Amino acid sequence: MMTNNQASETSPSSLLPPRLVRLTASTEDDLECSLHYLPKPLMREFGHVFNDQYLKFVDQAGDSPLRLLAIPTNQRAREDLVAVGDHIEREKDRLLNVFIAFGKYLCEQLRAMGYWADYIDPCSGLPMISLNCNKVYSEVDGMECLLNYKAYNAGFCKILTHPRWGSAVYPATIFAHAPSDIVKSLIESLPSGENA
């Protein structure tokens, strides 16, 4: 669960504050996950990355207005990811696999209901499902905008700092064009993570 300090750091676009969830109760791989309307500062970047891919999907129910949603996730790394070495690369691979399973699950659930959803490959910054997209999404910029998390420059890289985990954090984002109550229910149906 969030502390009071973290709650005040969420943006006005927040629909569900950050919470620790797991894909299944049997795993120990937690993701900090929240839900937001896509705010204006990210709309332009979203448009560059996805074009109008989401408009190819229509609201099957016809009773809920669809809005673009962002589902930022952060994982606590076992290592400070600013460091280098084979052990850091193995940890990044582990975190990538956890996120891909999570992103694939959420997107498949939403797409099965007739809604558009896609997730960003944290390694390339490119969408995983939408084709013909060649613009890169900045996870760090997204986390700054959506969650007010801080970042700093290290050479040519921008490093995200989580309020509790520092730079031992692995950010990745899912996007959806779906009713917020459906996405919120889907996230809330997941098992709670440790310390939730």
C-alpha positions in Angstrom: 0.0 0.0 0.0 1.1 3.6 -0.4 2.1 5.9 2.3 0.5 9.4 2.6 3.5 11.0 1.0 3.1 8.8 -2.1 -0.6 9.4 -2.3 0.1 13.1 -2.6 2.6 12.5 -5.4 0.0 10.9 -7.7 -1.3 13.1 -10.6 -4.8 14.4 -11.1 -5.3 11.9 -13.8 -5.0 9.0 -11.3 -7.9 6.6 -11.2 -6.2 3.9 -9.1 -3.2 4.8 -6.9 -0.1 2.6 -7.1 -0.6 -0.8 -5.5 1.5 -4.0 -5.5 0.0 -6.8 -7.5 1.0 -10.2 -8.8 0.0 -12.0 -12.0 -0.7 -15.2 -9.9 -0.8 -15.9 -6.2 1.9 -18.5 -6.6 4.6 -16.0 -7.9 6.7 -13.7 -5.8 7.1 -11.2 -8.7 5.4 -8.0 -7.6 4.6 -5.1 -9.9 3.6 -1.7 -8.6 0.6 -0.9 -10.8 -1.7 2.1 -11.1 -4.3 3.4 -13.6 -4.5 6.9 -15.1 -6.4 8.8 -17.8 -3.8 9.7 -20.3 -3.0 13.3 -19.5 -2.4 16.0 -22.1 1.4 16.1 -21.7 1.5 12.4 -22.7 -1.1 12.6 -25.5 1.4 14.0 -28.0 4.0 11.3 -27.3 1.3 8.6 -27.4 0.2 9.9 -30.8 3.7 9.8 -32.1 4.2 6.2 -30.9 0.8 4.7 -31.8 -0.7 7.0 -34.4 -4.4 6.1 -34.5 -4.0 2.3 -33.9 -6.5 2.4 -31.0 -9.3 3.9 -33.2 -9.5 0.6 -35.2 -11.3 -0.9 -32.1 -14.8 0.1 -31.1 -16.7 -0.1 -27.8 -18.5 -3.4 -28.1 -20.9 -2.6 -25.2 -21.7 0.8 -26.6 -22.6 2.1 -23.2 -19.3 3.4 -21.8 -17.3 6.3 -23.2 -13.8 5.1 -24.1 -10.8 7.1 -23.0 -7.1 6.5 -23.4 -5.7 5.0 -20.3 -2.1 4.5 -19.1 -1.2 1.6 -16.7 2.4 2.4 -15.5 4.1 -0.5 -13.7 7.3 -0.5 -11.7 9.2 -3.5 -10.4 11.6 -3.4 -7.5 14.9 -4.7 -8.8 17.2 -6.9 -6.7 20.1 -4.8 -7.9 20.7 -1.1 -8.6 20.1 -1.0 -12.3 22.4 1.9 -12.9 25.3 -0.5 -12.2 26.8 -2.7 -14.9 27.8 -6.3 -15.2 26.4 -9.7 -16.2 24.4 -10.0 -13.0 22.6 -6.7 -13.8 21.8 -7.9 -17.3 20.3 -11.1 -15.8 18.2 -9.1 -13.4 17.0 -6.8 -16.3 16.1 -10.0 -18.3 14.1 -11.4 -15.3 12.2 -8.1 -14.8 11.5 -7.9 -18.5 10.0 -11.4 -18.6 7.8 -10.6 -15.6 6.5 -7.4 -17.3 6.0 -9.1 -20.6 3.8 -11.8 -19.0 1.9 -9.2 -17.1 1.4 -6.9 -20.2 0.4 -9.8 -22.4 -2.1 -10.9 -19.8 -3.8 -7.5 -19.4 -3.8 -6.8 -23.1 -5.2 -10.2 -24.0 -8.0 -9.7 -21.4 -9.0 -6.3 -22.8 -8.7 -7.3 -26.5 -10.9 -10.3 -25.8 -13.6 -7.8 -24.7 -13.1 -5.9 -28.0 -11.0 -3.0 -26.6 -7.6 -1.8 -27.8 -4.6 -2.4 -25.5 -0.8 -2.6 -26.1 2.3 -2.6 -24.0 5.7 -1.1 -24.5 8.8 -3.2 -24.8 11.0 -1.6 -22.1 14.2 -2.6 -24.0 13.3 -0.9 -27.3 10.6 1.6 -26.2 8.4 0.3 -29.1 4.9 -1.2 -28.9 4.7 -5.0 -28.6 1.4 -5.6 -30.4 0.7 -2.6 -32.8 2.4 -3.0 -36.1 4.2 -0.3 -38.1 5.0 1.8 -35.1 8.6 3.1 -35.1 8.6 5.9 -32.6 10.0 5.3 -29.1 8.1 5.8 -25.9 10.1 7.2 -22.9 9.2 5.2 -19.8 11.0 7.7 -17.6 9.2 10.7 -18.9 5.9 8.8 -18.5 6.6 7.9 -14.9 7.5 11.5 -14.2 4.3 12.7 -15.7 1.9 10.1 -14.4 3.4 9.4 -10.9 5.5 12.5 -10.3 8.5 10.2 -9.7 11.9 12.0 -10.1 14.6 11.3 -12.6 18.2 12.5 -13.1 20.6 12.6 -16.0 23.6 10.3 -16.1 25.4 11.0 -19.3 23.1 10.4 -22.2 20.6 8.4 -20.0 17.8 9.6 -17.9 17.5 7.5 -14.7 14.2 7.1 -12.8 14.2 7.1 -9.1 11.4 5.5 -7.2 10.4 7.1 -3.9 11.1 3.9 -2.0 13.4 1.9 -4.2 15.7 4.6 -5.7 17.2 3.5 -9.0 16.6 -0.2 -8.3 13.4 0.1 -10.3 12.2 -1.3 -13.7 9.5 0.9 -15.3 7.2 -0.3 -18.1 3.8 0.9 -19.3 0.6 -0.6 -20.7 -1.9 1.5 -22.7 -5.6 0.9 -23.2 -8.6 2.5 -25.0 -11.3 1.0 -22.8 -13.8 2.0 -20.1 -11.8 2.8 -16.9 -14.1 0.8 -14.7 -13.3 -2.4 -16.6 -9.6 -1.8 -16.5 -9.8 -0.9 -12.8 -11.7 -4.1 -12.0 -9.2 -6.2 -14.0 -6.3 -4.7 -12.0 -8.1 -5.0 -8.7 -8.9 -8.7 -9.4 -5.2 -9.6 -9.4 -3.6 -11.0 -6.2 -2.1 -8.4 -3.9 1.7 -8.3 -3.7 3.8 -8.4 -0.7 3.5 -5.5 1.8 0.2 -4.5 0.1 
